Amino acid sequence: MSRSSATTGARQHCQELEDALRRLRAHGLDQLARWGHRLAAVLPAGGRLLAAGNGGSAAQAQHLTAELVGRYREERPAYSAIALHAETSSVTAIGNDYGFEQVFARQVAAHGRDGDVLVLLSTSGRSGNLLSAAMTARAAGVEVWALTGAAPNPLAEAADQALCIDAASTATVQEAHLVAVHLLCESFDAALASPGTAAVRTAPRRAVATVRRTR
């Protein structure tokens, strides 16, 4: 590939990301703010956030849990958040004994409690192990949020709430998901600092925000 071709490809990549972020700003911020406020009610009260994804989405999910157990910007208490895919012994044992589709569902059954939150990230929205986790979580009273690619997709339909990024490439969806993770953390921290947040105990049980390209 020539240098000019590589530069053209890089410019196109950046433009696609800029477009996706513009749509996220227009259509996704309210959803992320609601999620942040919900977490600010759940986690300080002793609830837990579980998160999972495959491949690059696993890295995004683990990024989210790290920000909650550690900190995002301001100093604050540590909160319970577990990246299920990072439990390597559990993942490999469950995969070996029960099959790959159960690697997250089995952990949700073990760790999830009524009122907890499960965040699932998938660019396709079709990963069988995430769908199994969503079904197990909802049966246990765990609220399920999905960050996915373009809607409609099975994971968005299986979740209680979803934020769907319609972008031209998997890479752009993942990059937008990282921004969404950071915005969720910002909303969480802001909600912690707001009086009356602890009273926010419930959220709409079906909400899908679609960040869609203009065809």
Phi, psi and omega per residue, in radians:
M1 nan 2.295 3.139
S2 -1.285 2.834 3.135
R3 -1.085 -0.671 -3.137
S4 -1.148 -0.656 3.106
S5 -1.163 -0.712 3.118
A6 -1.111 -0.712 3.131
T7 -1.133 -0.719 3.110
T8 -1.071 -0.756 3.109
G9 -1.105 -0.686 3.134
A10 -1.150 -0.699 3.116
R11 -1.129 -0.694 3.122
Q12 -1.138 -0.729 3.114
H13 -1.037 -0.843 -3.127
C14 -1.102 -0.667 3.136
Q15 -1.159 -0.715 3.109
E16 -1.100 -0.673 3.109
L17 -1.189 -0.751 3.096
E18 -1.024 -0.738 3.122
D19 -1.107 -0.759 -3.139
A20 -1.114 -0.705 -3.141
L21 -1.224 -0.589 3.066
R22 -1.107 -0.715 3.106
R23 -1.215 -0.636 3.076
L24 -1.086 -0.743 3.123
R25 -1.102 -0.637 -3.094
A26 -1.364 -0.575 -2.939
H27 -2.170 -0.163 -3.024
G28 -2.006 -0.199 -3.003
L29 -1.188 -0.644 3.128
D30 -1.102 -0.718 3.108
Q31 -1.064 -0.801 -3.128
L32 -1.144 -0.629 3.092
A33 -1.134 -0.719 3.088
R34 -1.089 -0.734 3.120
W35 -1.094 -0.751 3.130
G36 -1.057 -0.748 3.123
H37 -1.166 -0.653 3.115
R38 -1.114 -0.790 3.110
L39 -1.087 -0.605 -3.141
A40 -1.191 -0.326 3.015
A41 -1.552 -0.634 -3.034
V42 -1.358 -0.899 -2.963
L43 -1.218 -0.805 3.122
P44 -1.121 -0.362 3.119
A45 -1.488 0.086 3.101
G46 1.762 0.051 3.078
G47 -1.312 3.106 -3.030
R48 -2.371 2.558 2.973
L49 -1.858 2.237 3.011
L50 -1.900 2.558 -3.117
A51 -2.521 2.615 3.136
A52 -2.767 2.735 3.045
G53 -2.938 3.074 3.102
N54 -2.062 2.472 3.075
G55 1.071 -2.257 3.135
G56 -1.049 -0.575 3.115
S57 -1.192 -0.484 3.040
A58 -1.108 -0.713 3.110
A59 -1.102 -0.678 3.125
Q60 -1.154 -0.742 3.136
A61 -1.094 -0.731 3.134
Q62 -1.194 -0.567 3.059
H63 -1.042 -0.771 3.134
L64 -1.070 -0.844 -3.101
T65 -1.140 -0.608 3.111
A66 -1.106 -0.671 3.139
E67 -1.173 -0.509 -3.114
L68 -1.472 -0.706 3.102
V69 -1.251 -0.692 3.044
G70 -1.523 -1.967 3.050
R71 -2.738 2.774 3.087
Y72 -1.597 -1.172 3.063
R73 -2.176 -1.076 -3.058
E74 -1.473 2.667 3.081
E75 -1.165 2.360 3.129
R76 -2.827 2.969 3.128
P77 -1.106 2.791 3.028
A78 -1.389 2.514 3.130
Y79 -2.184 2.673 -3.040
S80 -1.314 2.067 3.123
A81 -2.631 2.255 -3.051
I82 -2.208 2.223 3.012
A83 -1.549 1.884 -2.982
L84 -1.132 -0.617 -3.114
H85 -1.210 -0.334 -3.118
A86 -1.416 -0.139 3.089
E87 -1.449 1.369 -2.913
T88 -1.085 -0.704 3.138
S89 -1.170 -0.712 3.094
S90 -1.133 -0.790 -3.116
V91 -1.037 -0.809 -3.083
T92 -1.274 -0.646 3.111
A93 -1.169 -0.790 -3.141
I94 -1.154 -0.741 3.105
G95 -1.056 -0.688 3.141
N96 -1.216 -0.695 -3.037
D97 -1.558 -0.569 -3.004
Y98 -2.120 -0.209 -3.110
G99 1.784 2.712 -3.023
F100 -1.107 -0.526 -3.107
E101 -1.182 -0.251 -3.111
Q102 -1.790 0.051 -3.007
V103 -1.113 -0.516 3.101
F104 -1.714 -0.654 -3.105
A105 -1.039 -0.729 -3.127
R106 -1.100 -0.672 3.122
Q107 -1.247 -0.632 3.058
V108 -1.073 -0.741 3.108
A109 -1.072 -0.588 -3.119
A110 -1.366 -0.741 -2.965
H111 -1.790 -0.458 -3.018
G112 -1.333 2.408 3.093
R113 -2.218 2.726 3.121
D114 -0.923 2.193 -3.131
G115 1.705 -0.226 3.050
D116 -1.241 3.027 -3.141
V117 -2.189 2.376 3.043
L118 -2.022 2.152 3.090
V119 -1.873 2.137 -3.130
L120 -2.043 2.265 -3.112
L121 -2.025 2.286 -3.128
S122 -2.757 2.217 3.111
T123 -1.255 -0.542 -3.127
S124 -1.574 -0.541 -3.032
G125 1.277 0.332 -3.051
R126 -2.227 0.176 -3.088
S127 -1.247 2.158 -3.068
G128 -1.068 -0.648 -3.110
N129 -1.218 -0.528 3.088
L130 -1.318 -0.646 3.083
L131 -1.112 -0.725 3.097
S132 -1.106 -0.698 3.109
A133 -1.110 -0.719 3.138
A134 -1.083 -0.774 -3.120
M135 -1.153 -0.724 3.111
T136 -1.109 -0.738 -3.121
A137 -1.104 -0.830 -3.098
R138 -1.129 -0.594 3.088
A139 -1.158 -0.461 -3.126
A140 -1.631 0.030 -3.122
G141 1.456 0.235 3.080
V142 -1.512 2.280 -3.133
E143 -1.338 2.337 -3.042
V144 -1.967 2.166 3.037
W145 -2.016 2.429 -3.134
A146 -2.152 2.344 2.918
L147 -1.889 1.994 -3.029
T148 -2.302 3.123 2.935
G149 -1.413 -2.655 -2.996
A150 -1.021 2.474 3.023
A151 -1.668 2.714 0.022
P152 -1.393 2.673 3.032
N153 -2.684 2.769 -3.038
P154 -1.072 -0.629 -3.102
L155 -1.214 -0.702 3.084
A156 -1.064 -0.648 3.124
E157 -1.247 -0.571 -3.104
A158 -1.380 -0.410 -3.084
A159 -1.403 2.787 2.994
D160 -1.210 -0.719 3.135
Q161 -2.476 2.606 -3.105
A162 -2.533 2.581 2.967
L163 -2.093 2.015 -2.996
C164 -1.941 2.156 -3.120
I165 -1.777 1.982 3.093
D166 -1.639 1.849 -3.125
A167 -2.397 2.875 -3.004
A168 -1.285 -0.404 -3.072
S169 -2.424 2.744 3.079
T170 -1.035 -0.712 -3.121
A171 -1.045 -0.736 -3.125
T172 -1.170 -0.677 3.076
V173 -1.061 -0.795 -3.139
Q174 -1.099 -0.716 3.134
E175 -1.136 -0.698 3.077
A176 -1.163 -0.618 3.089
H177 -1.089 -0.665 3.116
L178 -1.100 -0.740 3.081
V179 -1.079 -0.733 3.125
A180 -1.076 -0.693 3.092
V181 -1.049 -0.797 3.131
H182 -1.135 -0.703 3.122
L183 -1.151 -0.627 3.056
L184 -1.078 -0.764 3.109
C185 -1.111 -0.694 3.090
E186 -1.089 -0.760 3.135
S187 -1.136 -0.682 3.102
F188 -1.069 -0.859 -3.131
D189 -1.107 -0.701 3.125
A190 -1.134 -0.690 3.139
A191 -1.180 -0.616 3.100
L192 -1.056 -0.581 -3.101
A193 -1.464 -0.092 -3.088
S194 -1.671 2.303 3.103
P195 -1.149 2.524 3.076
G196 1.524 -0.024 -3.115
T197 -1.101 -0.607 -3.095
A198 -1.061 -0.334 3.135
A199 -1.375 -0.184 -3.111
V200 -1.437 1.688 -3.044
R201 -1.829 -0.390 -3.068
T202 -2.239 2.772 3.086
A203 -2.425 2.818 3.109
P204 -0.971 2.342 -3.045
R205 -1.448 -0.121 3.010
R206 -2.484 1.934 3.096
A207 -2.621 2.207 3.107
V208 -2.203 2.027 3.037
A209 -1.715 2.155 -3.097
T210 -1.934 2.080 3.087
V211 -1.687 1.610 -2.880
R212 -1.895 2.464 3.043
R213 -1.264 2.638 2.998
T214 -1.444 2.140 -3.089
R215 -1.379 nan nan
